[in-house]
Amino acid sequence: MNPHSLVALAGGVGASRFLRGLVRVVDPTRLRIVINTGDDREFYGVHVSPDVDIVTYTLAGMIDDEKGYGLAGDTHHIVDTLGALGREAWFRLGDRDYAHCLYRTQRLAEGEGLTAITDRVRRHLGVEAELLPMSETPCPTYVELRGGRRVHFEDYLARDGAPDDVVRVDLGAAEAAAPAPGVCEALRGADCVLVCPSNPVVSIGPILALPGVRGAVADSRARVVGVSPIVGGAPIKGPADRLLRGIGAEVSALGVARLYRDWVHGFVIDERDAALAPEIEALGMRVATIDTIMRTPEVSAALARCALDLAARCAADAS
């Protein structure tokens, strides 16, 4: 592959753990990671970019592994004090995490773009891969629930505990936004695009909803390989099952493959789902099976290597 020809689409804990393995098997300086910003929201007066920060902290070796987000060993004096004073404090933003978000907020107020700010922070923390927020335009994802209630995704997830009465996911803001600088250029120049094992509805969905993103992938020579976030009919972590049901999709590796069928060439599924391989192959995808539950960095690295090998096989098919 050419330098900078590997692109990953990412969002959430599953993506961060996959990327932790990917940078073990490729030169991270040739990797560009396009990250969902549909979860972005202001909390406590600062701009929080949850998925950007999860990926950044994981690749910097600073993530709180037990929770999958936030900084290891962080304190929560700011949030606890606000709660004691009667303010809502359900979003548990740590103190050092708050400092990074405050820096982001200050730079945004000074007119700097989210892409440049993200690049400053990742360099400061020693992350070698290039991190590209999907958009610099606010594009919040909303979840619509039975009874007509409509809430921001972070309210749905962190405040309400991801209830199972989803009727629709609203990506309208992303559909009206512009991709951030460098996103479409990275995709057009890619030899390989890896779709991380992220929530297909609210992590990958917002990236694909941006005008021009699907076209950039189609215009490239890239072989696209996805990794299923569903194992044995359930997500490894998070509310993907509730959201998939909410949009009328089957909660299975096959259900995710059907969502991706028009733009993904290869699909990695867990060995527990090997029986689904023929149906996924019938959609026009090559399939590989492996242990996808990333309990350790070594398992993550093996999964990343499997995805890259599958991309190479897809490329050979196309040549």
ZAVEXTI-79620 format. One record per residue (C-alpha): residue number from 0; residue in one letter; z, y, x. Coordinates in steps of 0.02 Angstrom, whole numbers, plus 50000, padded with zeros to 5 digits. Layout:
N
+-----+---------+-------+-------+-------+
: num : residuo :    pz :    py :    px :
+-----+---------+-------+-------+-------+
: NUM :       a :     Z :     Y :     X :
...
+-----+---------+-------+-------+-------+
END
This chain:
319
+-----+---------+-------+-------+-------+
: num : residuo :    pz :    py :    px :
+-----+---------+-------+-------+-------+
:   0 :       m : 50000 : 50000 : 50000 :
:   1 :       n : 49974 : 50179 : 50051 :
:   2 :       p : 50124 : 50291 : 50088 :
:   3 :       h : 50208 : 50356 : 49928 :
:   4 :       s : 50106 : 50235 : 49822 :
:   5 :       l : 50255 : 50148 : 49739 :
:   6 :       v : 50324 : 50227 : 49581 :
:   7 :       a : 50468 : 50169 : 49472 :
:   8 :       l : 50507 : 50224 : 49294 :
:   9 :       a : 50693 : 50229 : 49270 :
:  10 :       g : 50842 : 50270 : 49162 :
:  11 :       g : 51019 : 50205 : 49148 :
:  12 :       v : 51127 : 50077 : 49234 :
:  13 :       g : 50999 : 49935 : 49233 :
:  14 :       a : 50875 : 50045 : 49324 :
:  15 :       s : 51001 : 50101 : 49453 :
:  16 :       r : 51051 : 49923 : 49495 :
:  17 :       f : 50869 : 49870 : 49510 :
:  18 :       l : 50830 : 50018 : 49622 :
:  19 :       r : 50980 : 49977 : 49731 :
:  20 :       g : 50889 : 49814 : 49768 :
:  21 :       l : 50716 : 49890 : 49781 :
:  22 :       v : 50766 : 50007 : 49923 :
:  23 :       r : 50824 : 49853 : 50019 :
:  24 :       v : 50650 : 49776 : 50017 :
:  25 :       v : 50536 : 49928 : 50034 :
:  26 :       d : 50540 : 50085 : 50139 :
:  27 :       p : 50631 : 50205 : 50021 :
:  28 :       t : 50535 : 50354 : 50089 :
:  29 :       r : 50377 : 50287 : 50006 :
:  30 :       l : 50461 : 50267 : 49837 :
:  31 :       r : 50453 : 50395 : 49697 :
:  32 :       i : 50567 : 50371 : 49548 :
:  33 :       v : 50526 : 50456 : 49382 :
:  34 :       i : 50689 : 50472 : 49286 :
:  35 :       n : 50722 : 50496 : 49101 :
:  36 :       t : 50796 : 50666 : 49052 :
:  37 :       g : 50803 : 50635 : 48865 :
:  38 :       d : 50992 : 50609 : 48882 :
:  39 :       d : 51019 : 50780 : 48963 :
:  40 :       r : 51144 : 50892 : 48875 :
:  41 :       e : 51269 : 51030 : 48906 :
:  42 :       f : 51451 : 50975 : 48916 :
:  43 :       y : 51596 : 51089 : 48961 :
:  44 :       g : 51476 : 51230 : 49005 :
:  45 :       v : 51370 : 51132 : 49129 :
:  46 :       h : 51201 : 51045 : 49122 :
:  47 :       v : 51229 : 50857 : 49134 :
:  48 :       s : 51082 : 50744 : 49179 :
:  49 :       p : 51160 : 50571 : 49153 :
:  50 :       d : 51014 : 50462 : 49208 :
:  51 :       v : 50968 : 50571 : 49356 :
:  52 :       d : 51148 : 50566 : 49415 :
:  53 :       i : 51169 : 50378 : 49390 :
:  54 :       v : 51015 : 50344 : 49497 :
:  55 :       t : 51065 : 50473 : 49628 :
:  56 :       y : 51244 : 50413 : 49646 :
:  57 :       t : 51193 : 50230 : 49651 :
:  58 :       l : 51065 : 50256 : 49789 :
:  59 :       a : 51190 : 50364 : 49883 :
:  60 :       g : 51316 : 50220 : 49876 :
:  61 :       m : 51438 : 50329 : 49778 :
:  62 :       i : 51429 : 50256 : 49602 :
:  63 :       d : 51580 : 50191 : 49509 :
:  64 :       d : 51519 : 50011 : 49502 :
:  65 :       e : 51642 : 49955 : 49369 :
:  66 :       k : 51583 : 50085 : 49243 :
:  67 :       g : 51403 : 50097 : 49305 :
:  68 :       y : 51408 : 50287 : 49302 :
:  69 :       g : 51508 : 50428 : 49380 :
:  70 :       l : 51576 : 50437 : 49557 :
:  71 :       a : 51690 : 50305 : 49629 :
:  72 :       g : 51868 : 50368 : 49643 :
:  73 :       d : 51835 : 50527 : 49545 :
:  74 :       t : 51976 : 50614 : 49451 :
:  75 :       h : 51967 : 50691 : 49278 :
:  76 :       h : 52084 : 50840 : 49287 :
:  77 :       i : 51957 : 50961 : 49209 :
:  78 :       v : 51921 : 50853 : 49057 :
:  79 :       d : 52102 : 50801 : 49034 :
:  80 :       t : 52160 : 50982 : 49039 :
:  81 :       l : 52028 : 51034 : 48913 :
:  82 :       g : 52083 : 50891 : 48800 :
:  83 :       a : 52266 : 50943 : 48815 :
:  84 :       l : 52214 : 51117 : 48760 :
:  85 :       g : 52134 : 51047 : 48604 :
:  86 :       r : 51952 : 51042 : 48656 :
:  87 :       e : 51842 : 50890 : 48624 :
:  88 :       a : 51847 : 50785 : 48782 :
:  89 :       w : 51760 : 50623 : 48736 :
:  90 :       f : 51626 : 50641 : 48870 :
:  91 :       r : 51721 : 50583 : 49026 :
:  92 :       l : 51644 : 50690 : 49162 :
:  93 :       g : 51735 : 50673 : 49328 :
:  94 :       d : 51788 : 50822 : 49433 :
:  95 :       r : 51669 : 50795 : 49580 :
:  96 :       d : 51532 : 50749 : 49457 :
:  97 :       y : 51569 : 50913 : 49368 :
:  98 :       a : 51544 : 51006 : 49532 :
:  99 :       h : 51369 : 50934 : 49551 :
: 100 :       c : 51329 : 50980 : 49370 :
: 101 :       l : 51397 : 51156 : 49398 :
: 102 :       y : 51284 : 51174 : 49549 :
: 103 :       r : 51137 : 51117 : 49443 :
: 104 :       t : 51183 : 51241 : 49307 :
: 105 :       q : 51199 : 51386 : 49428 :
: 106 :       r : 51031 : 51350 : 49509 :
: 107 :       l : 50946 : 51334 : 49340 :
: 108 :       a : 51018 : 51503 : 49290 :
: 109 :       e : 50945 : 51575 : 49450 :
: 110 :       g : 50772 : 51513 : 49399 :
: 111 :       e : 50757 : 51357 : 49505 :
: 112 :       g : 50675 : 51205 : 49424 :
: 113 :       l : 50763 : 51042 : 49388 :
: 114 :       t : 50647 : 50948 : 49507 :
: 115 :       a : 50690 : 51059 : 49656 :
: 116 :       i : 50876 : 51052 : 49614 :
: 117 :       t : 50872 : 50863 : 49602 :
: 118 :       d : 50785 : 50855 : 49770 :
: 119 :       r : 50918 : 50966 : 49850 :
: 120 :       v : 51059 : 50858 : 49784 :
: 121 :       r : 50981 : 50691 : 49832 :
: 122 :       r : 50947 : 50754 : 50009 :
: 123 :       h : 51126 : 50819 : 50021 :
: 124 :       l : 51190 : 50647 : 49970 :
: 125 :       g : 51074 : 50554 : 50090 :
: 126 :       v : 50956 : 50475 : 49963 :
: 127 :       e : 50788 : 50441 : 50045 :
: 128 :       a : 50683 : 50398 : 49892 :
: 129 :       e : 50602 : 50545 : 49801 :
: 130 :       l : 50681 : 50576 : 49631 :
: 131 :       l : 50575 : 50657 : 49496 :
: 132 :       p : 50656 : 50709 : 49331 :
: 133 :       m : 50527 : 50669 : 49198 :
: 134 :       s : 50521 : 50848 : 49131 :
: 135 :       e : 50591 : 51020 : 49165 :
: 136 :       t : 50578 : 51062 : 48980 :
: 137 :       p : 50728 : 51015 : 48872 :
: 138 :       c : 50675 : 50860 : 48776 :
: 139 :       p : 50830 : 50785 : 48694 :
: 140 :       t : 50819 : 50613 : 48615 :
: 141 :       y : 50893 : 50601 : 48441 :
: 142 :       v : 50949 : 50447 : 48347 :
: 143 :       e : 50932 : 50444 : 48158 :
: 144 :       l : 51058 : 50340 : 48062 :
: 145 :       r : 51073 : 50276 : 47885 :
: 146 :       g : 51130 : 50409 : 47764 :
: 147 :       g : 51022 : 50543 : 47845 :
: 148 :       r : 51133 : 50577 : 47995 :
: 149 :       r : 51042 : 50633 : 48154 :
: 150 :       v : 51134 : 50643 : 48320 :
: 151 :       h : 51095 : 50674 : 48503 :
: 152 :       f : 51085 : 50511 : 48599 :
: 153 :       e : 51242 : 50551 : 48700 :
: 154 :       d : 51339 : 50581 : 48539 :
: 155 :       y : 51274 : 50415 : 48472 :
: 156 :       l : 51319 : 50321 : 48632 :
: 157 :       a : 51473 : 50402 : 48709 :
: 158 :       r : 51558 : 50481 : 48560 :
: 159 :       d : 51515 : 50362 : 48417 :
: 160 :       g : 51507 : 50198 : 48514 :
: 161 :       a : 51325 : 50157 : 48472 :
: 162 :       p : 51338 : 50102 : 48290 :
: 163 :       d : 51215 : 49976 : 48221 :
: 164 :       d : 51142 : 50081 : 48079 :
: 165 :       v : 50993 : 50155 : 48173 :
: 166 :       v : 50839 : 50188 : 48067 :
: 167 :       r : 50734 : 50289 : 48189 :
: 168 :       v : 50732 : 50363 : 48364 :
: 169 :       d : 50660 : 50538 : 48374 :
: 170 :       l : 50562 : 50573 : 48534 :
: 171 :       g : 50477 : 50727 : 48461 :
: 172 :       a : 50549 : 50843 : 48593 :
: 173 :       a : 50474 : 50737 : 48733 :
: 174 :       e : 50308 : 50728 : 48641 :
: 175 :       a : 50302 : 50919 : 48643 :
: 176 :       a : 50362 : 50940 : 48823 :
: 177 :       a : 50269 : 50944 : 48988 :
: 178 :       p : 50295 : 50819 : 49129 :
: 179 :       a : 50388 : 50893 : 49277 :
: 180 :       p : 50291 : 50944 : 49433 :
: 181 :       g : 50236 : 50792 : 49530 :
: 182 :       v : 50259 : 50662 : 49393 :
: 183 :       c : 50078 : 50636 : 49340 :
: 184 :       e : 50018 : 50660 : 49519 :
: 185 :       a : 50134 : 50521 : 49577 :
: 186 :       l : 50073 : 50405 : 49440 :
: 187 :       r : 49889 : 50440 : 49470 :
: 188 :       g : 49910 : 50403 : 49656 :
: 189 :       a : 50011 : 50245 : 49633 :
: 190 :       d : 49956 : 50072 : 49686 :
: 191 :       c : 50104 : 49996 : 49595 :
: 192 :       v : 50215 : 50056 : 49453 :
: 193 :       l : 50376 : 49963 : 49419 :
: 194 :       v : 50459 : 49982 : 49249 :
: 195 :       c : 50644 : 49959 : 49283 :
: 196 :       p : 50752 : 49850 : 49168 :
: 197 :       s : 50798 : 50004 : 49068 :
: 198 :       n : 50818 : 50029 : 48881 :
: 199 :       p : 50636 : 50028 : 48822 :
: 200 :       v : 50673 : 50143 : 48675 :
: 201 :       v : 50778 : 50285 : 48747 :
: 202 :       s : 50750 : 50271 : 48936 :
: 203 :       i : 50568 : 50219 : 48958 :
: 204 :       g : 50511 : 50281 : 48787 :
: 205 :       p : 50542 : 50466 : 48822 :
: 206 :       i : 50445 : 50457 : 48987 :
: 207 :       l : 50296 : 50378 : 48900 :
: 208 :       a : 50306 : 50505 : 48759 :
: 209 :       l : 50270 : 50650 : 48876 :
: 210 :       p : 50090 : 50711 : 48857 :
: 211 :       g : 49983 : 50650 : 49001 :
: 212 :       v : 50096 : 50512 : 49067 :
: 213 :       r : 50007 : 50364 : 48989 :
: 214 :       g : 49841 : 50441 : 49039 :
: 215 :       a : 49899 : 50462 : 49219 :
: 216 :       v : 49945 : 50277 : 49227 :
: 217 :       a : 49779 : 50228 : 49149 :
: 218 :       d : 49684 : 50339 : 49273 :
: 219 :       s : 49768 : 50258 : 49422 :
: 220 :       r : 49727 : 50096 : 49511 :
: 221 :       a : 49908 : 50044 : 49489 :
: 222 :       r : 49962 : 49872 : 49434 :
: 223 :       v : 50109 : 49897 : 49317 :
: 224 :       v : 50251 : 49771 : 49314 :
: 225 :       g : 50399 : 49781 : 49196 :
: 226 :       v : 50567 : 49696 : 49208 :
: 227 :       s : 50648 : 49641 : 49045 :
: 228 :       p : 50818 : 49720 : 49005 :
: 229 :       i : 50847 : 49584 : 48875 :
: 230 :       v : 50914 : 49413 : 48924 :
: 231 :       g : 50941 : 49274 : 48798 :
: 232 :       g : 50915 : 49391 : 48652 :
: 233 :       a : 51042 : 49522 : 48707 :
: 234 :       p : 51048 : 49672 : 48825 :
: 235 :       i : 51141 : 49656 : 48989 :
: 236 :       k : 51225 : 49823 : 48955 :
: 237 :       g : 51207 : 49961 : 48826 :
: 238 :       p : 51140 : 49975 : 48649 :
: 239 :       a : 50961 : 49916 : 48673 :
: 240 :       d : 50982 : 49783 : 48538 :
: 241 :       r : 51035 : 49910 : 48406 :
: 242 :       l : 50895 : 50030 : 48453 :
: 243 :       l : 50761 : 49895 : 48459 :
: 244 :       r : 50812 : 49836 : 48287 :
: 245 :       g : 50812 : 50017 : 48229 :
: 246 :       i : 50628 : 50037 : 48274 :
: 247 :       g : 50582 : 49868 : 48202 :
: 248 :       a : 50561 : 49775 : 48366 :
: 249 :       e : 50623 : 49599 : 48406 :
: 250 :       v : 50776 : 49594 : 48518 :
: 251 :       s : 50706 : 49479 : 48652 :
: 252 :       a : 50606 : 49484 : 48812 :
: 253 :       l : 50455 : 49448 : 48702 :
: 254 :       g : 50496 : 49597 : 48591 :
: 255 :       v : 50501 : 49712 : 48742 :
: 256 :       a : 50339 : 49638 : 48809 :
: 257 :       r : 50255 : 49677 : 48642 :
: 258 :       l : 50309 : 49859 : 48659 :
: 259 :       y : 50232 : 49865 : 48834 :
: 260 :       r : 50077 : 49760 : 48803 :
: 261 :       d : 49948 : 49900 : 48808 :
: 262 :       w : 49991 : 49965 : 48981 :
: 263 :       v : 50092 : 49834 : 49078 :
: 264 :       h : 50002 : 49698 : 49178 :
: 265 :       g : 50149 : 49590 : 49230 :
: 266 :       f : 50321 : 49555 : 49160 :
: 267 :       v : 50475 : 49483 : 49245 :
: 268 :       i : 50594 : 49390 : 49130 :
: 269 :       d : 50757 : 49300 : 49159 :
: 270 :       e : 50748 : 49114 : 49195 :
: 271 :       r : 50850 : 49086 : 49036 :
: 272 :       d : 50701 : 49152 : 48939 :
: 273 :       a : 50570 : 49046 : 49025 :
: 274 :       a : 50519 : 48967 : 48860 :
: 275 :       l : 50452 : 49137 : 48806 :
: 276 :       a : 50329 : 49146 : 48951 :
: 277 :       p : 50178 : 49070 : 48859 :
: 278 :       e : 50193 : 49195 : 48715 :
: 279 :       i : 50208 : 49341 : 48837 :
: 280 :       e : 50059 : 49278 : 48936 :
: 281 :       a : 49962 : 49271 : 48772 :
: 282 :       l : 49985 : 49460 : 48763 :
: 283 :       g : 49882 : 49474 : 48923 :
: 284 :       m : 50024 : 49487 : 49050 :
: 285 :       r : 50063 : 49382 : 49202 :
: 286 :       v : 50244 : 49320 : 49195 :
: 287 :       a : 50373 : 49281 : 49328 :
: 288 :       t : 50547 : 49210 : 49298 :
: 289 :       i : 50703 : 49236 : 49403 :
: 290 :       d : 50888 : 49275 : 49384 :
: 291 :       t : 50888 : 49455 : 49319 :
: 292 :       i : 51075 : 49481 : 49298 :
: 293 :       m : 51109 : 49595 : 49446 :
: 294 :       r : 51289 : 49552 : 49489 :
: 295 :       t : 51263 : 49592 : 49673 :
: 296 :       p : 51144 : 49697 : 49778 :
: 297 :       e : 51071 : 49535 : 49845 :
: 298 :       v : 51021 : 49478 : 49670 :
: 299 :       s : 50948 : 49651 : 49639 :
: 300 :       a : 50846 : 49637 : 49799 :
: 301 :       a : 50780 : 49465 : 49750 :
: 302 :       l : 50730 : 49532 : 49580 :
: 303 :       a : 50641 : 49682 : 49659 :
: 304 :       r : 50548 : 49567 : 49778 :
: 305 :       c : 50494 : 49458 : 49631 :
: 306 :       a : 50427 : 49611 : 49538 :
: 307 :       l : 50329 : 49667 : 49692 :
: 308 :       d : 50258 : 49492 : 49718 :
: 309 :       l : 50203 : 49489 : 49536 :
: 310 :       a : 50120 : 49660 : 49558 :
: 311 :       a : 50025 : 49590 : 49707 :
: 312 :       r : 49965 : 49442 : 49603 :
: 313 :       c : 49909 : 49561 : 49465 :
: 314 :       a : 49815 : 49664 : 49594 :
: 315 :       a : 49727 : 49508 : 49658 :
: 316 :       d : 49676 : 49467 : 49480 :
: 317 :       a : 49596 : 49639 : 49464 :
: 318 :       s : 49501 : 49633 : 49628 :
+-----+---------+-------+-------+-------+
END
